[in-house]
Amino acid sequence: YWAENINIASIMRKINNPFHELQGYKCFACCPTNEHGLQMDFFEDGEYVCANWTPKSHFEGYPNILHGGIQSTLLDEIAAWAVYIKGRTSGVTSRMNVKYHKPVAVKGNTLLLRAKITETRRRFATIKAELINSDGEVCSEAELVYYMFPTDVAKAQYSYPDYSKFFDEK
């Protein structure tokens, strides 16, 4: 998706995953050491939280087609990280509406996932998330509504770290 001559590091800011410090942490979507998981990592790009992710064959539904449930998980996880970074708290999915536009090839495809908060109303955030193939086509998208915990509750009950842990100091 990204043009070869663009320096991604100059456009995006890497997001650290501070949850790896938690005992027993094995998130299916974002734990880098969960050998059965998606092992997503994240970047901030303006109003978006993004991830580049390369599918593996054990995530197929039909041969060489990424399973729809995995697509939904990717969209839900990128939305969660939008809440962590842009909402500066944690939350839970309240509602998720996924639209599948075209099949997603597994082989030879690096996907771009991106999400942004489009509206905040009381403790609820509406998030638009997209899964884009290496040809730049939106293959699936979701509108999600997240309930966002008050930050003190997120820290006390849901292991939300200090915001500074998400980024390296410059």
SULLINLIN-V159016 format. One record per pair of residues at least 12 apart in sequence whose ideal C-beta (glycine too) atoms are under 6 Angstrom apart, sorted by the first residue. I is the first residue (numbers start at 1). J is the second residue. D is the distance in Angstrom with one decimal. If there is no record, write none. Layout:
i=[I | I]
j=[J | J]
d=[D | D]
This chain:
i=[1 | 1 | 1 | 1 | 12 | 12 | 13 | 14 | 15 | 15 | 15 | 16 | 18 | 18 | 22 | 29 | 29 | 40 | 40 | 42 | 44 | 47 | 48 | 48 | 49 | 49 | 49 | 49 | 50 | 51 | 51 | 52 | 52 | 53 | 54 | 55 | 57 | 60 | 64 | 64 | 64 | 65 | 66 | 66 | 71 | 71 | 72 | 74 | 75 | 75 | 76 | 78 | 78 | 78 | 79 | 79 | 79 | 79 | 82 | 82 | 82 | 83 | 83 | 86 | 87 | 87 | 88 | 89 | 89 | 89 | 89 | 90 | 90 | 90 | 90 | 91 | 91 | 91 | 91 | 92 | 93 | 94 | 94 | 95 | 96 | 96 | 97 | 98 | 99 | 100 | 101 | 102 | 104 | 109 | 109 | 110 | 111 | 112 | 113 | 114 | 115 | 115 | 116 | 123 | 123 | 124 | 124 | 125 | 125 | 126 | 127 | 128 | 129]
j=[112 | 132 | 134 | 136 | 43 | 45 | 44 | 43 | 42 | 44 | 166 | 166 | 161 | 165 | 159 | 73 | 77 | 53 | 77 | 81 | 85 | 116 | 114 | 116 | 81 | 82 | 85 | 115 | 114 | 78 | 113 | 110 | 112 | 111 | 110 | 106 | 106 | 106 | 105 | 106 | 107 | 103 | 104 | 106 | 131 | 140 | 98 | 113 | 129 | 142 | 93 | 113 | 115 | 129 | 115 | 127 | 129 | 144 | 115 | 117 | 127 | 146 | 148 | 117 | 125 | 148 | 163 | 148 | 149 | 151 | 154 | 149 | 154 | 158 | 160 | 146 | 147 | 148 | 149 | 147 | 146 | 145 | 147 | 145 | 142 | 144 | 143 | 142 | 141 | 140 | 139 | 139 | 139 | 133 | 134 | 134 | 131 | 132 | 131 | 130 | 127 | 129 | 128 | 147 | 148 | 145 | 147 | 146 | 148 | 145 | 144 | 143 | 142]
d=[4.7 | 5.8 | 5.4 | 5.3 | 3.8 | 4.6 | 4.5 | 5.8 | 4.1 | 5.8 | 5.3 | 5.5 | 4.3 | 3.9 | 5.6 | 5.8 | 3.8 | 5.8 | 6.0 | 5.1 | 5.9 | 4.8 | 4.5 | 4.9 | 4.8 | 4.5 | 5.2 | 5.4 | 4.5 | 5.8 | 4.5 | 5.8 | 5.9 | 5.0 | 4.8 | 4.4 | 5.8 | 5.5 | 5.7 | 5.2 | 5.5 | 4.9 | 4.0 | 5.5 | 5.8 | 4.8 | 5.3 | 5.5 | 4.3 | 4.2 | 5.9 | 4.3 | 4.3 | 5.2 | 4.8 | 4.4 | 4.9 | 4.6 | 4.1 | 5.7 | 5.4 | 5.2 | 5.9 | 5.0 | 5.6 | 5.2 | 5.6 | 5.1 | 5.6 | 4.7 | 4.5 | 5.7 | 4.2 | 4.8 | 4.4 | 4.2 | 5.3 | 4.1 | 5.8 | 5.4 | 6.0 | 4.6 | 4.9 | 4.3 | 5.7 | 4.8 | 5.0 | 4.6 | 5.4 | 4.8 | 5.7 | 5.0 | 4.7 | 5.7 | 5.1 | 5.2 | 5.8 | 4.4 | 5.5 | 5.5 | 5.4 | 4.0 | 5.9 | 5.8 | 5.2 | 5.7 | 6.0 | 4.8 | 5.5 | 5.6 | 4.6 | 6.0 | 4.7]
